[in-house]
Amino acid sequence: MGKNIYLTGFMGTGKTTVGKILASRLGWGFVDLDDLIEQDSSMKITEIFKEYGEQEFRRMEKQALKQSLSKDKFVIACGGGIVLDPENVDLINNQGIGICLWADAEAIYERVRQFTHRPLLNVDNPRQKIRELLDRRRPYYEKISCQVNTNAKSPQQVAEEIIALLKNRGILDG
């Protein structure tokens, strides 16, 4: 198999943590698109949002996604909003294996509430913002080929579930 695995999903669903474990288990490389964007721009994601806005960030995100297509056998953690662009969804599903990680709003809140680097949650009522964003993005996330619920599961359990899913679908050998 020469494709990459693209992990999508809302912030706090475990894309980076699960991605690193999954890559290690498969003997593949790992890259987080946010890290690529920060390297290419020499700016933190929060600075990009603050200085240039979400639209410019999304443009940079698409560019990083396209760069990742040249990689082989990588697990790639995507930003939570990457699915908002239909072209990104097509690239993920057609050029790689798209896996959307799910969690409910309360689980997400518990996972991300102590972090201040989440620009979309720097609001008065982050719980409500999470619910709103999840509801708005749900139809986009559902367009990703594979769905994995991460509620009440450790990152290791989620990685194992992904491996089993890919083996069952004949995408991974074994």
C-alpha positions in Angstrom: 0.0 0.0 0.0 1.5 3.3 -1.0 -1.1 5.8 0.4 -1.1 8.0 3.4 -3.6 7.9 6.2 -5.2 11.3 6.9 -6.7 11.8 10.3 -9.5 14.4 10.4 -11.9 15.4 13.1 -12.7 18.2 15.5 -10.1 19.6 17.8 -9.5 17.3 20.8 -10.5 14.1 19.1 -6.9 12.8 19.3 -5.6 13.4 15.7 -2.0 14.2 16.7 -1.8 11.8 19.7 -3.4 8.9 17.9 -1.5 9.7 14.7 1.8 9.4 16.4 0.9 6.0 18.0 -0.6 4.8 14.7 2.5 5.8 12.7 4.7 4.1 15.3 2.7 0.9 15.2 2.7 0.8 11.3 6.4 1.8 11.0 5.3 4.9 9.0 6.2 8.5 9.2 4.1 11.1 11.0 3.4 14.7 10.2 0.9 17.2 11.7 -0.2 19.7 9.0 -0.3 22.5 11.7 3.4 21.9 12.3 4.1 22.1 8.5 2.2 25.4 8.3 4.1 26.8 11.3 7.4 25.8 9.8 6.6 27.2 6.3 5.2 30.5 7.7 7.6 30.8 10.6 4.5 31.7 12.7 2.4 30.0 15.3 -1.2 29.0 14.2 -2.6 31.5 16.8 -0.5 34.3 15.2 -1.7 33.4 11.7 -5.3 33.6 12.8 -4.7 36.8 14.7 -2.7 38.6 12.0 -4.3 37.2 8.8 -7.5 35.6 9.7 -9.1 32.2 9.2 -9.3 32.5 5.4 -5.5 32.9 5.0 -5.0 30.0 7.4 -7.3 27.8 5.3 -5.3 28.7 2.2 -2.0 27.7 4.0 -3.7 24.5 5.2 -4.7 23.5 1.7 -1.1 24.2 0.5 0.3 22.0 3.3 -2.2 19.2 2.4 -1.1 19.3 -1.2 2.5 19.1 -0.1 1.7 16.0 2.0 0.5 14.2 -1.1 4.1 13.7 -2.2 4.8 11.6 0.9 4.4 7.9 1.1 3.3 5.8 4.0 2.7 8.7 6.4 0.0 9.3 9.0 -1.0 12.9 8.6 -2.9 14.8 11.3 -5.1 17.4 9.7 -6.6 20.5 11.3 -10.1 20.3 12.5 -11.5 22.6 9.8 -9.7 21.1 6.8 -13.0 19.3 5.8 -14.7 22.6 5.2 -13.2 22.8 1.7 -14.7 20.1 -0.6 -11.5 20.0 -2.6 -9.6 19.0 0.6 -12.1 16.2 1.3 -11.7 14.9 -2.3 -7.9 14.9 -2.0 -8.0 13.1 1.4 -10.5 10.4 0.2 -9.0 9.9 -3.3 -5.3 10.3 -2.7 -5.1 8.6 0.7 -7.2 7.0 3.4 -9.4 9.4 5.2 -10.3 8.6 8.8 -12.5 11.0 10.9 -12.1 10.8 14.6 -15.3 11.6 16.6 -16.0 12.6 20.1 -19.0 14.3 21.7 -18.9 17.9 22.8 -18.4 17.2 26.5 -15.5 14.8 25.9 -13.9 17.4 23.6 -14.4 20.2 26.1 -12.7 18.1 28.8 -9.7 17.3 26.5 -9.1 20.9 25.3 -10.3 23.2 28.1 -6.8 23.7 29.6 -5.2 24.8 26.3 -5.0 28.4 25.3 -3.7 27.8 21.8 -7.1 27.0 20.4 -8.1 30.2 18.5 -11.6 29.1 17.9 -12.3 28.5 21.6 -11.0 31.8 23.0 -14.6 32.8 23.6 -16.8 33.4 26.7 -18.6 30.0 26.5 -16.3 27.4 24.9 -18.7 24.5 25.6 -21.4 26.2 23.5 -18.9 27.1 20.8 -17.8 23.5 20.6 -21.4 22.3 20.2 -22.1 25.0 17.5 -18.9 24.1 15.6 -19.5 20.4 15.8 -23.1 20.7 14.6 -22.0 23.0 11.7 -19.1 20.7 10.7 -20.8 17.3 11.1 -22.0 17.1 7.5 -18.4 17.8 6.3 -16.8 15.3 8.7 -19.3 12.6 7.5 -17.9 12.9 4.0 -14.6 11.3 5.2 -14.4 7.6 4.2 -13.9 6.0 7.7 -15.4 7.2 11.0 -14.0 6.2 14.4 -15.6 7.3 17.7 -12.9 8.2 20.3 -15.3 8.7 23.3 -14.0 7.0 26.5 -11.1 5.3 24.6 -7.4 5.7 25.1 -5.3 6.9 22.2 -3.8 3.4 22.0 -7.3 1.8 21.8 -8.2 4.2 19.0 -5.0 3.4 17.1 -5.7 -0.3 17.4 -9.3 0.2 16.3 -8.0 2.1 13.2 -5.6 -0.7 12.4 -8.3 -3.3 12.7 -10.7 -1.3 10.6 -8.1 -0.9 7.8 -7.2 -4.6 7.9 -10.9 -5.6 7.8 -11.4 -3.3 4.7 -8.3 -4.9 3.0 -6.4 -1.6 3.1 -3.7 -2.9 5.3 -2.1 -6.3 5.1 -2.3 -8.7 8.0 
